Amino acid sequence: MPKLSADNCRSISVYRLKEWDLFDHDIRCGTIWWSRPGAEKRNSVDYVIDLNSSKLTLSYTITQGKIDIEHSYPLLKTECNYGGMRYWFECSIFNRGRYCGRRVAKLYLGGGGKYFACRHCYDLTYDSRLDGFAYTDWHIDEDAKKITRWYYNGKLTRKHRSLMKKQCAVDKHWMEFMATMPKISKILEVDH
Ligand SMILES: [Zn+2]
């Protein structure tokens, strides 16, 4: 995939979808718009969130070449230590012939790409250069692999607790980071 350029990068974050209460119903659908200050043109993507089949489907048209795209991403659910459930996207993109399958909180479209995909597929390194925070979803995944025992005597193990704490820090950080991003407006939302 081509390198992402921050200029034309659009993203969909689970935190935003949660903020918009889109995980509260079995099926939600609507349109997400991206607008840039001063720009006339707006980009949009139609979405369907179907919790029965646990997937997010995005459909949109790539302006260049007028290509219609429809693609689904499995939605994964994990329990969060600080209460409630946490959703993730599975990046269901074949990148250089290999299925990605990463569990991510954010999908991007940009740099001339046709599909929303995770930052790994787009070769985008989200790290301290971006906003001064180095612990990422990727680190969570890697640390989670190292944990052999999640519970002991019905209680979270020390490593499990520490990972949860870091995960919450990442969540919180993303929330703050997203708050500084240009506001995405959400309109035309329809309940089924
Ligand atoms: Zn990916």
Residues whose N, C-alpha, C, O or C-beta is under 5 A from the ligand:
A	BS01	ZN	C91 C100 R102 A117 C118 C121
